[in-house]
Amino acid sequence: MERPPTLKAPIQWQQTRLNRAVEQLARGFQAQIGTRWATASTALLALLGGIFLGENVSALLLWKLTGARPILVLGMVLLHELLVRLRTQVVKNVPNLGWVVIDNLRIGVVFALVFEAFKLGS
């Protein structure tokens, strides 16, 4: 019984002009995102986006969906807790940019909802 031949080297894509252009574009994008200022600005934009999202969700809860408020708030709390538990299971050391963005979105939403509660006096 013969063994099938094993691959010794990874399969390479053909070096077409399109493939080289896509690789060059991907390297440039990765280099831009990898810099310190780009990472910090992405994290800040995620935080501000979370605040914007939280403000709009709370406005939607207060204005349109009066009967479904408790269910939506419960869903938001469950989603928040799921993200926290998932992050503690997946990320052991320093989080990558994706997890930083998710954390900042989550923090922004919570901040906006607490701020709305203070504005309403409850």
Jmol script that loads the backbone (N, CA, C; Angstrom):
load data "model"
ATOM      1  N   MET A   1       0.834  -1.179   0.000  1.00  0.00           N
ATOM      2  CA  MET A   1       0.000   0.000   0.000  1.00  0.00           C
ATOM      3  C   MET A   1       0.884   1.249   0.000  1.00  0.00           C
ATOM      4  N   GLU A   2       0.738   2.067  -1.018  1.00  0.00           N
ATOM      5  CA  GLU A   2       1.568   3.262  -1.137  1.00  0.00           C
ATOM      6  C   GLU A   2       0.926   4.436  -0.419  1.00  0.00           C
ATOM      7  N   ARG A   3       1.776   5.248   0.129  1.00  0.00           N
ATOM      8  CA  ARG A   3       1.313   6.461   0.797  1.00  0.00           C
ATOM      9  C   ARG A   3       1.196   7.582  -0.231  1.00  0.00           C
ATOM     10  N   PRO A   4       0.186   8.410  -0.089  1.00  0.00           N
ATOM     11  CA  PRO A   4       0.081   9.537  -1.026  1.00  0.00           C
ATOM     12  C   PRO A   4       1.229  10.514  -0.791  1.00  0.00           C
ATOM     13  N   PRO A   5       1.670  11.178  -1.824  1.00  0.00           N
ATOM     14  CA  PRO A   5       2.773  12.130  -1.653  1.00  0.00           C
ATOM     15  C   PRO A   5       2.320  13.304  -0.787  1.00  0.00           C
ATOM     16  N   THR A   6       3.207  13.762   0.057  1.00  0.00           N
ATOM     17  CA  THR A   6       2.903  14.893   0.933  1.00  0.00           C
ATOM     18  C   THR A   6       3.390  16.180   0.274  1.00  0.00           C
ATOM     19  N   LEU A   7       2.714  17.248   0.579  1.00  0.00           N
ATOM     20  CA  LEU A   7       3.125  18.546   0.055  1.00  0.00           C
ATOM     21  C   LEU A   7       4.255  19.075   0.913  1.00  0.00           C
ATOM     22  N   LYS A   8       5.333  19.429   0.306  1.00  0.00           N
ATOM     23  CA  LYS A   8       6.474  19.936   1.054  1.00  0.00           C
ATOM     24  C   LYS A   8       6.442  21.454   1.165  1.00  0.00           C
ATOM     25  N   ALA A   9       5.865  22.096   0.192  1.00  0.00           N
ATOM     26  CA  ALA A   9       5.792  23.553   0.209  1.00  0.00           C
ATOM     27  C   ALA A   9       4.324  23.963   0.083  1.00  0.00           C
ATOM     28  N   PRO A  10       3.958  25.096   0.676  1.00  0.00           N
ATOM     29  CA  PRO A  10       2.570  25.548   0.519  1.00  0.00           C
ATOM     30  C   PRO A  10       2.273  25.892  -0.933  1.00  0.00           C
ATOM     31  N   ILE A  11       1.027  25.738  -1.277  1.00  0.00           N
ATOM     32  CA  ILE A  11       0.613  26.032  -2.642  1.00  0.00           C
ATOM     33  C   ILE A  11       0.692  27.533  -2.871  1.00  0.00           C
ATOM     34  N   GLN A  12       1.315  27.917  -3.963  1.00  0.00           N
ATOM     35  CA  GLN A  12       1.490  29.327  -4.297  1.00  0.00           C
ATOM     36  C   GLN A  12       0.463  29.739  -5.353  1.00  0.00           C
ATOM     37  N   TRP A  13      -0.047  30.945  -5.214  1.00  0.00           N
ATOM     38  CA  TRP A  13      -0.916  31.501  -6.245  1.00  0.00           C
ATOM     39  C   TRP A  13      -0.064  31.868  -7.437  1.00  0.00           C
ATOM     40  N   GLN A  14      -0.674  31.892  -8.590  1.00  0.00           N
ATOM     41  CA  GLN A  14       0.045  32.357  -9.765  1.00  0.00           C
ATOM     42  C   GLN A  14       0.333  33.839  -9.611  1.00  0.00           C
ATOM     43  N   GLN A  15       1.484  34.251 -10.045  1.00  0.00           N
ATOM     44  CA  GLN A  15       1.883  35.642  -9.901  1.00  0.00           C
ATOM     45  C   GLN A  15       1.375  36.466 -11.086  1.00  0.00           C
ATOM     46  N   THR A  16       0.081  36.700 -11.078  1.00  0.00           N
ATOM     47  CA  THR A  16      -0.512  37.545 -12.110  1.00  0.00           C
ATOM     48  C   THR A  16      -0.437  39.001 -11.672  1.00  0.00           C
ATOM     49  N   ARG A  17      -0.704  39.904 -12.593  1.00  0.00           N
ATOM     50  CA  ARG A  17      -0.692  41.327 -12.230  1.00  0.00           C
ATOM     51  C   ARG A  17      -1.764  41.641 -11.203  1.00  0.00           C
ATOM     52  N   LEU A  18      -2.935  41.010 -11.356  1.00  0.00           N
ATOM     53  CA  LEU A  18      -4.023  41.247 -10.404  1.00  0.00           C
ATOM     54  C   LEU A  18      -3.640  40.746  -9.012  1.00  0.00           C
ATOM     55  N   ASN A  19      -3.051  39.563  -8.941  1.00  0.00           N
ATOM     56  CA  ASN A  19      -2.666  39.014  -7.644  1.00  0.00           C
ATOM     57  C   ASN A  19      -1.595  39.883  -6.983  1.00  0.00           C
ATOM     58  N   ARG A  20      -0.627  40.359  -7.758  1.00  0.00           N
ATOM     59  CA  ARG A  20       0.406  41.232  -7.188  1.00  0.00           C
ATOM     60  C   ARG A  20      -0.196  42.551  -6.715  1.00  0.00           C
ATOM     61  N   ALA A  21      -1.158  43.100  -7.459  1.00  0.00           N
ATOM     62  CA  ALA A  21      -1.795  44.362  -7.059  1.00  0.00           C
ATOM     63  C   ALA A  21      -2.599  44.181  -5.778  1.00  0.00           C
ATOM     64  N   VAL A  22      -3.312  43.062  -5.664  1.00  0.00           N
ATOM     65  CA  VAL A  22      -4.097  42.807  -4.450  1.00  0.00           C
ATOM     66  C   VAL A  22      -3.180  42.622  -3.254  1.00  0.00           C
ATOM     67  N   GLU A  23      -2.090  41.896  -3.427  1.00  0.00           N
ATOM     68  CA  GLU A  23      -1.141  41.702  -2.329  1.00  0.00           C
ATOM     69  C   GLU A  23      -0.515  43.019  -1.905  1.00  0.00           C
ATOM     70  N   GLN A  24      -0.164  43.865  -2.866  1.00  0.00           N
ATOM     71  CA  GLN A  24       0.421  45.152  -2.546  1.00  0.00           C
ATOM     72  C   GLN A  24      -0.587  46.045  -1.822  1.00  0.00           C
ATOM     73  N   LEU A  25      -1.828  46.019  -2.239  1.00  0.00           N
ATOM     74  CA  LEU A  25      -2.873  46.790  -1.580  1.00  0.00           C
ATOM     75  C   LEU A  25      -3.097  46.288  -0.153  1.00  0.00           C
ATOM     76  N   ALA A  26      -3.101  44.976   0.037  1.00  0.00           N
ATOM     77  CA  ALA A  26      -3.287  44.405   1.368  1.00  0.00           C
ATOM     78  C   ALA A  26      -2.116  44.756   2.279  1.00  0.00           C
ATOM     79  N   ARG A  27      -0.893  44.707   1.758  1.00  0.00           N
ATOM     80  CA  ARG A  27       0.274  45.077   2.572  1.00  0.00           C
ATOM     81  C   ARG A  27       0.220  46.546   2.968  1.00  0.00           C
ATOM     82  N   GLY A  28      -0.186  47.405   2.041  1.00  0.00           N
ATOM     83  CA  GLY A  28      -0.294  48.823   2.355  1.00  0.00           C
ATOM     84  C   GLY A  28      -1.368  49.107   3.391  1.00  0.00           C
ATOM     85  N   PHE A  29      -2.508  48.426   3.255  1.00  0.00           N
ATOM     86  CA  PHE A  29      -3.587  48.612   4.229  1.00  0.00           C
ATOM     87  C   PHE A  29      -3.163  48.110   5.602  1.00  0.00           C
ATOM     88  N   GLN A  30      -2.502  46.962   5.649  1.00  0.00           N
ATOM     89  CA  GLN A  30      -2.050  46.411   6.921  1.00  0.00           C
ATOM     90  C   GLN A  30      -0.994  47.312   7.552  1.00  0.00           C
ATOM     91  N   ALA A  31      -0.133  47.893   6.747  1.00  0.00           N
ATOM     92  CA  ALA A  31       0.885  48.799   7.275  1.00  0.00           C
ATOM     93  C   ALA A  31       0.248  50.058   7.849  1.00  0.00           C
ATOM     94  N   GLN A  32      -0.809  50.571   7.209  1.00  0.00           N
ATOM     95  CA  GLN A  32      -1.476  51.764   7.717  1.00  0.00           C
ATOM     96  C   GLN A  32      -2.213  51.487   9.022  1.00  0.00           C
ATOM     97  N   ILE A  33      -2.900  50.350   9.103  1.00  0.00           N
ATOM     98  CA  ILE A  33      -3.651  50.015  10.311  1.00  0.00           C
ATOM     99  C   ILE A  33      -2.713  49.647  11.448  1.00  0.00           C
ATOM    100  N   GLY A  34      -1.551  49.117  11.111  1.00  0.00           N
ATOM    101  CA  GLY A  34      -0.623  48.665  12.137  1.00  0.00           C
ATOM    102  C   GLY A  34       0.106  49.771  12.866  1.00  0.00           C
ATOM    103  N   THR A  35       0.050  50.992  12.370  1.00  0.00           N
ATOM    104  CA  THR A  35       0.762  52.064  13.055  1.00  0.00           C
ATOM    105  C   THR A  35       0.054  52.444  14.345  1.00  0.00           C
ATOM    106  N   ARG A  36       0.769  53.075  15.214  1.00  0.00           N
ATOM    107  CA  ARG A  36       0.241  53.403  16.533  1.00  0.00           C
ATOM    108  C   ARG A  36      -0.909  54.409  16.460  1.00  0.00           C
ATOM    109  N   TRP A  37      -0.768  55.441  15.630  1.00  0.00           N
ATOM    110  CA  TRP A  37      -1.822  56.455  15.565  1.00  0.00           C
ATOM    111  C   TRP A  37      -3.080  55.900  14.928  1.00  0.00           C
ATOM    112  N   ALA A  38      -2.930  54.999  13.965  1.00  0.00           N
ATOM    113  CA  ALA A  38      -4.107  54.426  13.316  1.00  0.00           C
ATOM    114  C   ALA A  38      -4.860  53.513  14.274  1.00  0.00           C
ATOM    115  N   THR A  39      -4.120  52.774  15.076  1.00  0.00           N
ATOM    116  CA  THR A  39      -4.757  51.905  16.063  1.00  0.00           C
ATOM    117  C   THR A  39      -5.507  52.736  17.099  1.00  0.00           C
ATOM    118  N   ALA A  40      -4.865  53.799  17.574  1.00  0.00           N
ATOM    119  CA  ALA A  40      -5.512  54.653  18.574  1.00  0.00           C
ATOM    120  C   ALA A  40      -6.731  55.355  17.993  1.00  0.00           C
ATOM    121  N   SER A  41      -6.626  55.832  16.763  1.00  0.00           N
ATOM    122  CA  SER A  41      -7.778  56.526  16.174  1.00  0.00           C
ATOM    123  C   SER A  41      -8.913  55.551  15.877  1.00  0.00           C
ATOM    124  N   THR A  42      -8.587  54.320  15.495  1.00  0.00           N
ATOM    125  CA  THR A  42      -9.628  53.315  15.284  1.00  0.00           C
ATOM    126  C   THR A  42     -10.336  52.999  16.598  1.00  0.00           C
ATOM    127  N   ALA A  43      -9.572  52.889  17.688  1.00  0.00           N
ATOM    128  CA  ALA A  43     -10.177  52.628  18.991  1.00  0.00           C
ATOM    129  C   ALA A  43     -11.066  53.796  19.422  1.00  0.00           C
ATOM    130  N   LEU A  44     -10.607  55.022  19.181  1.00  0.00           N
ATOM    131  CA  LEU A  44     -11.407  56.199  19.540  1.00  0.00           C
ATOM    132  C   LEU A  44     -12.682  56.284  18.705  1.00  0.00           C
ATOM    133  N   LEU A  45     -12.565  55.992  17.416  1.00  0.00           N
ATOM    134  CA  LEU A  45     -13.759  55.980  16.567  1.00  0.00           C
ATOM    135  C   LEU A  45     -14.752  54.902  17.005  1.00  0.00           C
ATOM    136  N   ALA A  46     -14.247  53.771  17.448  1.00  0.00           N
ATOM    137  CA  ALA A  46     -15.139  52.724  17.945  1.00  0.00           C
ATOM    138  C   ALA A  46     -15.851  53.180  19.216  1.00  0.00           C
ATOM    139  N   LEU A  47     -15.147  53.867  20.097  1.00  0.00           N
ATOM    140  CA  LEU A  47     -15.773  54.384  21.319  1.00  0.00           C
ATOM    141  C   LEU A  47     -16.858  55.400  20.986  1.00  0.00           C
ATOM    142  N   LEU A  48     -16.550  56.323  20.099  1.00  0.00           N
ATOM    143  CA  LEU A  48     -17.542  57.324  19.700  1.00  0.00           C
ATOM    144  C   LEU A  48     -18.704  56.687  18.939  1.00  0.00           C
ATOM    145  N   GLY A  49     -18.406  55.682  18.133  1.00  0.00           N
ATOM    146  CA  GLY A  49     -19.469  54.954  17.446  1.00  0.00           C
ATOM    147  C   GLY A  49     -20.369  54.221  18.423  1.00  0.00           C
ATOM    148  N   GLY A  50     -19.789  53.682  19.486  1.00  0.00           N
ATOM    149  CA  GLY A  50     -20.593  53.031  20.523  1.00  0.00           C
ATOM    150  C   GLY A  50     -21.499  54.022  21.238  1.00  0.00           C
ATOM    151  N   ILE A  51     -20.989  55.223  21.500  1.00  0.00           N
ATOM    152  CA  ILE A  51     -21.816  56.259  22.129  1.00  0.00           C
ATOM    153  C   ILE A  51     -22.962  56.644  21.192  1.00  0.00           C
ATOM    154  N   PHE A  52     -22.643  56.814  19.917  1.00  0.00           N
ATOM    155  CA  PHE A  52     -23.675  57.145  18.932  1.00  0.00           C
ATOM    156  C   PHE A  52     -24.715  56.034  18.847  1.00  0.00           C
ATOM    157  N   LEU A  53     -24.265  54.803  18.817  1.00  0.00           N
ATOM    158  CA  LEU A  53     -25.180  53.665  18.755  1.00  0.00           C
ATOM    159  C   LEU A  53     -26.056  53.594  20.011  1.00  0.00           C
ATOM    160  N   GLY A  54     -25.451  53.807  21.170  1.00  0.00           N
ATOM    161  CA  GLY A  54     -26.214  53.782  22.421  1.00  0.00           C
ATOM    162  C   GLY A  54     -27.245  54.887  22.501  1.00  0.00           C
ATOM    163  N   GLU A  55     -26.890  56.073  22.036  1.00  0.00           N
ATOM    164  CA  GLU A  55     -27.849  57.180  22.028  1.00  0.00           C
ATOM    165  C   GLU A  55     -29.024  56.864  21.114  1.00  0.00           C
ATOM    166  N   ASN A  56     -28.744  56.305  19.948  1.00  0.00           N
ATOM    167  CA  ASN A  56     -29.829  55.993  19.013  1.00  0.00           C
ATOM    168  C   ASN A  56     -30.689  54.841  19.501  1.00  0.00           C
ATOM    169  N   VAL A  57     -30.075  53.853  20.122  1.00  0.00           N
ATOM    170  CA  VAL A  57     -30.858  52.737  20.665  1.00  0.00           C
ATOM    171  C   VAL A  57     -31.762  53.233  21.784  1.00  0.00           C
ATOM    172  N   SER A  58     -31.225  54.090  22.650  1.00  0.00           N
ATOM    173  CA  SER A  58     -32.060  54.597  23.741  1.00  0.00           C
ATOM    174  C   SER A  58     -33.170  55.497  23.209  1.00  0.00           C
ATOM    175  N   ALA A  59     -32.887  56.284  22.183  1.00  0.00           N
ATOM    176  CA  ALA A  59     -33.936  57.121  21.598  1.00  0.00           C
ATOM    177  C   ALA A  59     -35.013  56.252  20.960  1.00  0.00           C
ATOM    178  N   LEU A  60     -34.606  55.175  20.333  1.00  0.00           N
ATOM    179  CA  LEU A  60     -35.571  54.252  19.746  1.00  0.00           C
ATOM    180  C   LEU A  60     -36.410  53.590  20.833  1.00  0.00           C
ATOM    181  N   LEU A  61     -35.753  53.212  21.927  1.00  0.00           N
ATOM    182  CA  LEU A  61     -36.480  52.582  23.027  1.00  0.00           C
ATOM    183  C   LEU A  61     -37.482  53.544  23.654  1.00  0.00           C
ATOM    184  N   LEU A  62     -37.113  54.809  23.784  1.00  0.00           N
ATOM    185  CA  LEU A  62     -37.994  55.772  24.443  1.00  0.00           C
ATOM    186  C   LEU A  62     -39.107  56.259  23.530  1.00  0.00           C
ATOM    187  N   TRP A  63     -38.869  56.256  22.234  1.00  0.00           N
ATOM    188  CA  TRP A  63     -39.826  56.886  21.338  1.00  0.00           C
ATOM    189  C   TRP A  63     -40.780  55.895  20.706  1.00  0.00           C
ATOM    190  N   LYS A  64     -40.274  54.845  20.095  1.00  0.00           N
ATOM    191  CA  LYS A  64     -41.124  53.988  19.287  1.00  0.00           C
ATOM    192  C   LYS A  64     -41.615  52.738  19.984  1.00  0.00           C
ATOM    193  N   LEU A  65     -40.726  52.052  20.637  1.00  0.00           N
ATOM    194  CA  LEU A  65     -41.036  50.710  21.116  1.00  0.00           C
ATOM    195  C   LEU A  65     -41.347  50.711  22.606  1.00  0.00           C
ATOM    196  N   THR A  66     -42.438  51.326  22.992  1.00  0.00           N
ATOM    197  CA  THR A  66     -42.750  51.446  24.416  1.00  0.00           C
ATOM    198  C   THR A  66     -43.086  50.099  25.041  1.00  0.00           C
ATOM    199  N   GLY A  67     -43.742  49.207  24.337  1.00  0.00           N
ATOM    200  CA  GLY A  67     -44.119  47.919  24.907  1.00  0.00           C
ATOM    201  C   GLY A  67     -42.978  46.917  24.943  1.00  0.00           C
ATOM    202  N   ALA A  68     -42.009  47.092  24.079  1.00  0.00           N
ATOM    203  CA  ALA A  68     -40.922  46.117  23.982  1.00  0.00           C
ATOM    204  C   ALA A  68     -39.657  46.566  24.705  1.00  0.00           C
ATOM    205  N   ARG A  69     -39.716  47.641  25.468  1.00  0.00           N
ATOM    206  CA  ARG A  69     -38.528  48.143  26.157  1.00  0.00           C
ATOM    207  C   ARG A  69     -37.867  47.109  27.053  1.00  0.00           C
ATOM    208  N   PRO A  70     -38.615  46.440  27.956  1.00  0.00           N
ATOM    209  CA  PRO A  70     -37.940  45.481  28.848  1.00  0.00           C
ATOM    210  C   PRO A  70     -37.261  44.342  28.091  1.00  0.00           C
ATOM    211  N   ILE A  71     -37.864  43.881  27.014  1.00  0.00           N
ATOM    212  CA  ILE A  71     -37.276  42.780  26.257  1.00  0.00           C
ATOM    213  C   ILE A  71     -35.998  43.245  25.554  1.00  0.00           C
ATOM    214  N   LEU A  72     -36.023  44.446  24.967  1.00  0.00           N
ATOM    215  CA  LEU A  72     -34.842  44.958  24.282  1.00  0.00           C
ATOM    216  C   LEU A  72     -33.707  45.270  25.255  1.00  0.00           C
ATOM    217  N   VAL A  73     -34.040  45.815  26.411  1.00  0.00           N
ATOM    218  CA  VAL A  73     -33.012  46.089  27.409  1.00  0.00           C
ATOM    219  C   VAL A  73     -32.409  44.775  27.907  1.00  0.00           C
ATOM    220  N   LEU A  74     -33.239  43.767  28.122  1.00  0.00           N
ATOM    221  CA  LEU A  74     -32.728  42.458  28.520  1.00  0.00           C
ATOM    222  C   LEU A  74     -31.822  41.873  27.437  1.00  0.00           C
ATOM    223  N   GLY A  75     -32.211  42.016  26.174  1.00  0.00           N
ATOM    224  CA  GLY A  75     -31.377  41.546  25.070  1.00  0.00           C
ATOM    225  C   GLY A  75     -30.041  42.266  25.017  1.00  0.00           C
ATOM    226  N   MET A  76     -30.064  43.582  25.258  1.00  0.00           N
ATOM    227  CA  MET A  76     -28.805  44.337  25.272  1.00  0.00           C
ATOM    228  C   MET A  76     -27.904  43.902  26.412  1.00  0.00           C
ATOM    229  N   VAL A  77     -28.473  43.669  27.578  1.00  0.00           N
ATOM    230  CA  VAL A  77     -27.676  43.218  28.727  1.00  0.00           C
ATOM    231  C   VAL A  77     -27.100  41.825  28.467  1.00  0.00           C
ATOM    232  N   LEU A  78     -27.903  40.939  27.887  1.00  0.00           N
ATOM    233  CA  LEU A  78     -27.412  39.594  27.585  1.00  0.00           C
ATOM    234  C   LEU A  78     -26.307  39.633  26.533  1.00  0.00           C
ATOM    235  N   LEU A  79     -26.454  40.475  25.510  1.00  0.00           N
ATOM    236  CA  LEU A  79     -25.417  40.619  24.496  1.00  0.00           C
ATOM    237  C   LEU A  79     -24.133  41.172  25.107  1.00  0.00           C
ATOM    238  N   HIS A  80     -24.285  42.147  25.990  1.00  0.00           N
ATOM    239  CA  HIS A  80     -23.140  42.734  26.675  1.00  0.00           C
ATOM    240  C   HIS A  80     -22.408  41.673  27.497  1.00  0.00           C
ATOM    241  N   GLU A  81     -23.140  40.904  28.277  1.00  0.00           N
ATOM    242  CA  GLU A  81     -22.523  39.859  29.101  1.00  0.00           C
ATOM    243  C   GLU A  81     -21.891  38.764  28.248  1.00  0.00           C
ATOM    244  N   LEU A  82     -22.528  38.431  27.134  1.00  0.00           N
ATOM    245  CA  LEU A  82     -21.968  37.428  26.229  1.00  0.00           C
ATOM    246  C   LEU A  82     -20.631  37.897  25.661  1.00  0.00           C
ATOM    247  N   LEU A  83     -20.550  39.160  25.272  1.00  0.00           N
ATOM    248  CA  LEU A  83     -19.296  39.697  24.753  1.00  0.00           C
ATOM    249  C   LEU A  83     -18.201  39.706  25.816  1.00  0.00           C
ATOM    250  N   VAL A  84     -18.558  40.050  27.050  1.00  0.00           N
ATOM    251  CA  VAL A  84     -17.567  40.064  28.129  1.00  0.00           C
ATOM    252  C   VAL A  84     -17.057  38.653  28.400  1.00  0.00           C
ATOM    253  N   ARG A  85     -17.954  37.697  28.482  1.00  0.00           N
ATOM    254  CA  ARG A  85     -17.541  36.311  28.760  1.00  0.00           C
ATOM    255  C   ARG A  85     -16.747  35.720  27.596  1.00  0.00           C
ATOM    256  N   LEU A  86     -17.151  36.034  26.375  1.00  0.00           N
ATOM    257  CA  LEU A  86     -16.428  35.537  25.204  1.00  0.00           C
ATOM    258  C   LEU A  86     -15.020  36.112  25.155  1.00  0.00           C
ATOM    259  N   ARG A  87     -14.886  37.387  25.494  1.00  0.00           N
ATOM    260  CA  ARG A  87     -13.565  38.003  25.468  1.00  0.00           C
ATOM    261  C   ARG A  87     -12.651  37.384  26.513  1.00  0.00           C
ATOM    262  N   THR A  88     -13.163  37.118  27.704  1.00  0.00           N
ATOM    263  CA  THR A  88     -12.309  36.530  28.729  1.00  0.00           C
ATOM    264  C   THR A  88     -11.903  35.104  28.377  1.00  0.00           C
ATOM    265  N   GLN A  89     -12.713  34.400  27.611  1.00  0.00           N
ATOM    266  CA  GLN A  89     -12.358  33.040  27.190  1.00  0.00           C
ATOM    267  C   GLN A  89     -11.371  33.040  26.030  1.00  0.00           C
ATOM    268  N   VAL A  90     -11.538  33.964  25.085  1.00  0.00           N
ATOM    269  CA  VAL A  90     -10.732  33.946  23.862  1.00  0.00           C
ATOM    270  C   VAL A  90      -9.401  34.662  24.056  1.00  0.00           C
ATOM    271  N   VAL A  91      -9.417  35.841  24.653  1.00  0.00           N
ATOM    272  CA  VAL A  91      -8.214  36.670  24.759  1.00  0.00           C
ATOM    273  C   VAL A  91      -7.534  36.385  26.086  1.00  0.00           C
ATOM    274  N   LYS A  92      -6.311  35.910  26.007  1.00  0.00           N
ATOM    275  CA  LYS A  92      -5.561  35.616  27.232  1.00  0.00           C
ATOM    276  C   LYS A  92      -4.578  36.730  27.575  1.00  0.00           C
ATOM    277  N   ASN A  93      -3.917  37.299  26.580  1.00  0.00           N
ATOM    278  CA  ASN A  93      -2.916  38.331  26.830  1.00  0.00           C
ATOM    279  C   ASN A  93      -3.382  39.665  26.274  1.00  0.00           C
ATOM    280  N   VAL A  94      -2.623  40.242  25.400  1.00  0.00           N
ATOM    281  CA  VAL A  94      -2.949  41.543  24.806  1.00  0.00           C
ATOM    282  C   VAL A  94      -3.973  41.332  23.695  1.00  0.00           C
ATOM    283  N   PRO A  95      -5.105  42.049  23.744  1.00  0.00           N
ATOM    284  CA  PRO A  95      -6.116  41.864  22.690  1.00  0.00           C
ATOM    285  C   PRO A  95      -5.672  42.491  21.374  1.00  0.00           C
ATOM    286  N   ASN A  96      -6.132  41.906  20.279  1.00  0.00           N
ATOM    287  CA  ASN A  96      -5.832  42.491  18.971  1.00  0.00           C
ATOM    288  C   ASN A  96      -6.801  43.634  18.699  1.00  0.00           C
ATOM    289  N   LEU A  97      -6.654  44.261  17.554  1.00  0.00           N
ATOM    290  CA  LEU A  97      -7.438  45.456  17.241  1.00  0.00           C
ATOM    291  C   LEU A  97      -8.932  45.159  17.173  1.00  0.00           C
ATOM    292  N   GLY A  98      -9.303  43.980  16.704  1.00  0.00           N
ATOM    293  CA  GLY A  98     -10.719  43.625  16.632  1.00  0.00           C
ATOM    294  C   GLY A  98     -11.378  43.605  17.996  1.00  0.00           C
ATOM    295  N   TRP A  99     -10.696  43.019  18.965  1.00  0.00           N
ATOM    296  CA  TRP A  99     -11.266  42.977  20.312  1.00  0.00           C
ATOM    297  C   TRP A  99     -11.275  44.353  20.971  1.00  0.00           C
ATOM    298  N   VAL A 100     -10.285  45.189  20.660  1.00  0.00           N
ATOM    299  CA  VAL A 100     -10.282  46.552  21.194  1.00  0.00           C
ATOM    300  C   VAL A 100     -11.476  47.334  20.642  1.00  0.00           C
ATOM    301  N   VAL A 101     -11.760  47.155  19.355  1.00  0.00           N
ATOM    302  CA  VAL A 101     -12.908  47.832  18.746  1.00  0.00           C
ATOM    303  C   VAL A 101     -14.210  47.344  19.382  1.00  0.00           C
ATOM    304  N   ILE A 102     -14.356  46.034  19.568  1.00  0.00           N
ATOM    305  CA  ILE A 102     -15.573  45.489  20.190  1.00  0.00           C
ATOM    306  C   ILE A 102     -15.721  46.006  21.618  1.00  0.00           C
ATOM    307  N   ASP A 103     -14.617  46.026  22.382  1.00  0.00           N
ATOM    308  CA  ASP A 103     -14.675  46.536  23.753  1.00  0.00           C
ATOM    309  C   ASP A 103     -15.069  48.007  23.785  1.00  0.00           C
ATOM    310  N   ASN A 104     -14.495  48.805  22.891  1.00  0.00           N
ATOM    311  CA  ASN A 104     -14.821  50.227  22.892  1.00  0.00           C
ATOM    312  C   ASN A 104     -16.250  50.481  22.445  1.00  0.00           C
ATOM    313  N   LEU A 105     -16.747  49.715  21.495  1.00  0.00           N
ATOM    314  CA  LEU A 105     -18.165  49.833  21.130  1.00  0.00           C
ATOM    315  C   LEU A 105     -19.055  49.512  22.327  1.00  0.00           C
ATOM    316  N   ARG A 106     -18.720  48.445  23.029  1.00  0.00           N
ATOM    317  CA  ARG A 106     -19.501  48.024  24.191  1.00  0.00           C
ATOM    318  C   ARG A 106     -19.464  49.091  25.286  1.00  0.00           C
ATOM    319  N   ILE A 107     -18.292  49.626  25.558  1.00  0.00           N
ATOM    320  CA  ILE A 107     -18.159  50.659  26.586  1.00  0.00           C
ATOM    321  C   ILE A 107     -18.918  51.919  26.178  1.00  0.00           C
ATOM    322  N   GLY A 108     -18.860  52.284  24.907  1.00  0.00           N
ATOM    323  CA  GLY A 108     -19.584  53.463  24.429  1.00  0.00           C
ATOM    324  C   GLY A 108     -21.092  53.310  24.568  1.00  0.00           C
ATOM    325  N   VAL A 109     -21.611  52.128  24.260  1.00  0.00           N
ATOM    326  CA  VAL A 109     -23.055  51.891  24.390  1.00  0.00           C
ATOM    327  C   VAL A 109     -23.477  51.992  25.851  1.00  0.00           C
ATOM    328  N   VAL A 110     -22.707  51.389  26.743  1.00  0.00           N
ATOM    329  CA  VAL A 110     -23.050  51.450  28.172  1.00  0.00           C
ATOM    330  C   VAL A 110     -22.982  52.896  28.672  1.00  0.00           C
ATOM    331  N   PHE A 111     -21.954  53.632  28.265  1.00  0.00           N
ATOM    332  CA  PHE A 111     -21.843  55.028  28.673  1.00  0.00           C
ATOM    333  C   PHE A 111     -23.041  55.836  28.202  1.00  0.00           C
ATOM    334  N   ALA A 112     -23.450  55.637  26.959  1.00  0.00           N
ATOM    335  CA  ALA A 112     -24.577  56.396  26.417  1.00  0.00           C
ATOM    336  C   ALA A 112     -25.868  56.064  27.156  1.00  0.00           C
ATOM    337  N   LEU A 113     -26.077  54.791  27.469  1.00  0.00           N
ATOM    338  CA  LEU A 113     -27.301  54.413  28.180  1.00  0.00           C
ATOM    339  C   LEU A 113     -27.326  54.966  29.604  1.00  0.00           C
ATOM    340  N   VAL A 114     -26.188  54.942  30.281  1.00  0.00           N
ATOM    341  CA  VAL A 114     -26.125  55.514  31.630  1.00  0.00           C
ATOM    342  C   VAL A 114     -26.304  57.028  31.569  1.00  0.00           C
ATOM    343  N   PHE A 115     -25.723  57.659  30.567  1.00  0.00           N
ATOM    344  CA  PHE A 115     -25.876  59.100  30.400  1.00  0.00           C
ATOM    345  C   PHE A 115     -27.332  59.476  30.137  1.00  0.00           C
ATOM    346  N   GLU A 116     -28.021  58.664  29.318  1.00  0.00           N
ATOM    347  CA  GLU A 116     -29.451  58.892  29.069  1.00  0.00           C
ATOM    348  C   GLU A 116     -30.248  58.769  30.360  1.00  0.00           C
ATOM    349  N   ALA A 117     -29.906  57.795  31.189  1.00  0.00           N
ATOM    350  CA  ALA A 117     -30.611  57.615  32.464  1.00  0.00           C
ATOM    351  C   ALA A 117     -30.398  58.824  33.362  1.00  0.00           C
ATOM    352  N   PHE A 118     -29.184  59.383  33.382  1.00  0.00           N
ATOM    353  CA  PHE A 118     -28.942  60.576  34.179  1.00  0.00           C
ATOM    354  C   PHE A 118     -29.713  61.774  33.651  1.00  0.00           C
ATOM    355  N   LYS A 119     -29.806  61.886  32.319  1.00  0.00           N
ATOM    356  CA  LYS A 119     -30.556  62.996  31.738  1.00  0.00           C
ATOM    357  C   LYS A 119     -32.038  62.902  32.093  1.00  0.00           C
ATOM    358  N   LEU A 120     -32.553  61.674  32.133  1.00  0.00           N
ATOM    359  CA  LEU A 120     -33.964  61.496  32.453  1.00  0.00           C
ATOM    360  C   LEU A 120     -34.235  61.557  33.949  1.00  0.00           C
ATOM    361  N   GLY A 121     -33.188  61.468  34.753  1.00  0.00           N
ATOM    362  CA  GLY A 121     -33.345  61.546  36.196  1.00  0.00           C
ATOM    363  C   GLY A 121     -33.810  60.252  36.824  1.00  0.00           C
ATOM    364  N   SER A 122     -33.500  59.134  36.192  1.00  0.00           N
ATOM    365  CA  SER A 122     -33.907  57.857  36.787  1.00  0.00           C
ATOM    366  C   SER A 122     -32.706  57.000  37.090  1.00  0.00           C
TER     367      SER A 122
END
end "model"
wireframe off; spacefill off
backbone 0.3
color backbone group
